[in-house]
Amino acid sequence: MVAVEFESQLRGYGLTTAQILYRLPDHPGLLQEFVWQHYDLAPDFPALYRFLEFWDREIEGPVHSVRVAHNRLVGPREWRSAVGIYGLH
């Protein structure tokens, strides 16, 4: 059985890390950091945008800035399917 994460990587997903700086509701002069990591599609980042929309809707601390890093772990040049299996004696 193939892992869901590996299947996602074969469909073009890569590991996305977002460093989110946000302001504390009680102390707006202070910034807090939150690191979010998930498999996502670059350059549109639909999962990251869904998370940020959730943040705006449900979390009181307003987002100050977001820094994104993305890496495709498996690409077409690194993976090839086997056409057949041949045994050698």
C-alpha positions in Angstrom: 0.0 0.0 0.0 1.4 3.4 -1.0 1.3 6.2 1.5 -1.0 9.1 0.8 1.9 11.6 1.2 3.9 9.8 -1.5 0.9 9.8 -3.9 0.5 13.5 -3.3 4.2 14.1 -4.1 3.8 12.2 -7.4 0.8 14.5 -8.3 3.1 17.5 -7.9 2.6 18.4 -4.2 5.7 19.5 -2.2 6.4 20.2 1.4 5.4 23.8 2.2 6.6 25.5 5.3 5.1 28.9 6.3 6.5 31.1 9.1 3.6 33.2 10.3 4.2 36.2 12.4 1.1 37.5 14.2 0.3 40.2 16.8 -0.9 39.2 20.3 -4.4 40.6 20.9 -3.6 41.9 24.4 -0.2 43.2 23.4 -0.3 44.5 19.8 3.3 45.7 20.0 4.6 42.1 20.4 4.9 39.6 17.6 4.5 35.8 18.1 5.7 33.2 15.6 3.8 30.1 14.4 5.3 27.6 11.9 2.8 25.7 9.6 3.9 22.8 7.5 1.9 20.8 5.0 2.0 19.3 1.5 0.7 21.9 -0.9 0.8 22.9 -4.6 3.1 25.8 -5.7 2.7 28.5 -6.8 -1.0 28.8 -5.8 -0.7 27.2 -2.3 -4.4 26.3 -1.9 -4.0 24.6 1.5 -2.0 27.5 2.9 -4.6 30.0 1.8 -7.4 27.8 3.4 -5.4 27.8 6.6 -4.9 31.6 6.5 -8.6 32.1 5.8 -9.4 29.9 8.9 -6.9 32.0 10.9 -8.6 35.3 9.9 -12.0 33.8 10.8 -11.3 31.9 14.0 -8.1 33.3 15.7 -8.0 36.7 17.3 -4.3 37.5 16.6 -4.0 39.4 13.3 -1.3 38.2 10.9 1.6 40.5 10.5 3.5 38.6 7.8 3.9 35.2 6.2 7.2 33.8 4.8 6.8 30.7 2.6 9.4 28.0 1.6 8.4 25.2 -0.7 10.3 22.1 -1.9 9.1 19.4 -4.3 10.5 16.3 -2.8 9.8 14.0 -5.8 10.0 15.2 -9.3 9.8 13.6 -12.7 13.6 13.4 -13.1 13.9 11.4 -9.8 11.2 8.8 -10.2 10.4 6.4 -13.0 8.0 3.5 -13.0 9.3 0.0 -13.8 8.0 -1.4 -17.0 8.8 -5.0 -15.9 10.7 -7.1 -13.5 13.5 -9.3 -14.8 15.2 -12.0 -12.8 18.9 -12.7 -13.2 20.5 -15.9 -12.1 
